[in-house]
Amino acid sequence: MAGDLTAAGLKAKLAALAKQPLASPTRIGDGAGLHLLVKPGQAGGGAWVLRYPFGGKRRDMGLGTYPAVGIAEARETAETARRLIRRGLDPLAEREAQKAAQAQAAANAKAQAVTFRDAAQATVEAKRDGWSNPKHAAQWLATLEQHAYPLIGDMAVAKVDTQAVLRVLRPIWPTIPETASRLRQRMEAVLDLARVRGWRPKDQENPARWRGLLSEELPPPRRVKRVAHRPALPWQELPAFMDKVAKVGGMGAVALRFAILTAARTGEVRGMIWGEVDTSAALWTVPGDRMKARRTHRVPLSAPALAILEQLQEQRPARASRMDLVFPGAEEAMLSDMTISAVVRRMNEAAAGDDPEAPPRWRDHEGRAVVPHGFRSTFRDWAGETRSEGREVVERALAHVVRDKAEAAYARSDLLEKRRALMQAWGEWCSHKAGPAVVHDLAAARHSRAG
């Protein structure tokens, strides 16, 4: 749209203005509301402004500065704005809406780069100062690493929906409902933080929320009937397994052997520090804050278990303290649960060789590949079939809580001395020092006493 100004005329007007100090802003008009606003001290240039009425009010819309924006470009932009006005639209409001859309698009693009794994790490850092136990961070991440990361760890946190959450939870909800419930809570916290940080839309519902959402898809954890126990190696095969795992390198294999010899949970072994060990008394005392039942647990150490500790003791650096981890991972950090699980998995893979259809070498009675936690069941079966100490002693060895309140009220002793004999016999069986004949004699003696 042609205006009143020409390029030469505009330059002449600006040159004239430059020769005299301006006391106030001056407008150089081009017609139809378009003008160049020259402020004091802006000799040789100014700002293009389109003045127009809208909604009963006068509005000024900036179109750029001269000379960066010439007359032709300013007129073209002004005419675009006038077309919007003729359609009943406010060009300033349209510009703001376009800027907001661009900002949202940029934010969305940035959010797409934030993965669920990134958001989980940020959640741990945000909560770290509020945790009384510094190990909570490792526990938090270990659960996510084992169950969530393989499926959604690299997914943009903005795209995690209910179906993605269910893909993580459904496989473990029937088998380990307590762990699955904790995992759900942690996923919910991660997704909440992602929304607060702008990595998820503010109005997007948290897909890991229980009430009114996942509660419609999954049964309450307390009502879940466990459909299967952890795959456990038959106790008769344990000596052969221990012989094989002793030849596997790495701290994970050493920790697995020690966990089997003590019938302890892998988490208790991974967090074990030298200050908990009394080698002269052949005793490992696990503090209550590291036990599932939150009660101190004393573990009598068999000769094979002590031998592992003595070997590790020789490898400790001179600067080591009582607070050092007994089974440190990379850079002296705690081993991950996956590291120990990988030992068994790789042993099965090595046994299978190039045959993908081969059944796992180390498997339970149903043919399922065994897992580290299953060796506690192996110990329980061995003790039940070959030992005479009785259920109470075995349950104490496993650090199980007495469920019957009346029985628990009278069960004050942890039966340490009886458990010493039990764990020494278990260590000997694991180390090939007890053969089938001994097992047969023990089982026969137990059967005779029962009769």
C-alpha positions, 0 to 999 in steps of 0.5 A: 500500500503506497503511503505519503513518504518516499525513501528520499523524503524520509531521509531528508526529514530525519536529517532535518530533525538531526540538526536540532535537538528534539524536546519531545518525540516526533512522528513522521507520518506515512498515512493510514496510521503508519508513522515513524516515531523519532525520540530525542537522541535518536538522530537518523532513525526511529521506530515504526508504529501503526496506530489503529482503533480497536474495540473503542480504544486506540492502540499502537503496534510496533513494526520494527526500527528504521533503518533496519526496517525500510519503508516498504517492509513497514508498509507491508507489515502494516497492511497485514495488520489492517487485513486482520483488523478488517476481519475483526481481529486485533493484530497485537493480540494475534502477535502475542498469541503467536509468540505464546504459541512459539514459546510453547513449541520451544518448551515442548521441544525442550521437554521432549529432550527430558527423559523419564530417567532424567526426571527421576534423577532430578526427583532424587536430588530434590528430595535428598536433603529431606531424607534422614537416611542417605541410602534412600537415594540408592534404594529409590534409583535401584527400584527404578533401574530394575523395573522402570528404566528398561521399559520407559527410562529413555522415553520422553517424560512428557509422553509417559501415559497410563499405558506406559505406567501399566507396562511397567507395573503389570508384570510385577504386580502379582508377584512382588506387590509390595515392591510394585506399590513402592515403584508406583509411588516413586513413578508418581513422584517423578511425574509430579516433579516433571509437571512442576518443572514444566517437562509435562503439561500443567493440566495433564493428569499424573498417569501413576496416580492410584485413586480413581486411575490405576485403582481401576486397572490393578487390584489393591496390593494388600489383596494380591495373591502372589502367583509364583515364588522366586525361582529357586535352585534345588538344594541338591544342585547348589554345590555345583552352582557354588563351584561355578560361581567361584570361578566368575570374576567380579565383586558381584559374584563374590557378593552373591556367594556371600549372600548364599552362604549367609542366607541374607537378602542381597540388599543387606549384603550390598550395604554391608560395612566392615564396622558390622563384622566381628571376625573374631566372634564370627558374627555379622550384625546388621543394624535394624535400619537396613533390615526389612523388618527394621530389627537388628539381625545377627548372622553367625558366619560359617568358615566359608563365609569368613574365608571370603571376608578374610580374602576381601580384608587382605585386598582393602587399602591401608586407609580403609575405615570401619565405614567402608563397604565390604563389597564395593562397586565401581568407584567404591560405590554400593553395588547395584542389585542388577550387578548381582542378578547379572551374575546368574543371568550371564552364567545361564547365557554362558551355559546356553552357548549359541543355542537360544532355545536351550533351557537355563542351566541353573533353573528351578523345578519348573524350568525357570531361570533362578534369581539371587533372592531364590537362594533363600528358598534353596536354603529353606528347602535344604534345612527343612529336608536335611536338618533337625533344628526345626522351623523356628531356628530356620526362620530366625536364620532368614530374619523372618518376623514371627507373625503370631503375636502370642508366639512373638511375645515369648520369642525373645531369643534370636537362637544364635548358638543354634543357628551357628551349627545350622549355618556351618552345616550350610556352608559345608554343603555349599562348599562340597564338604558334605556329600550325598551320604551325609545328607541322606544320614541327616534326612534319615535321622530327622525322619527317625526322630519325627517318627 
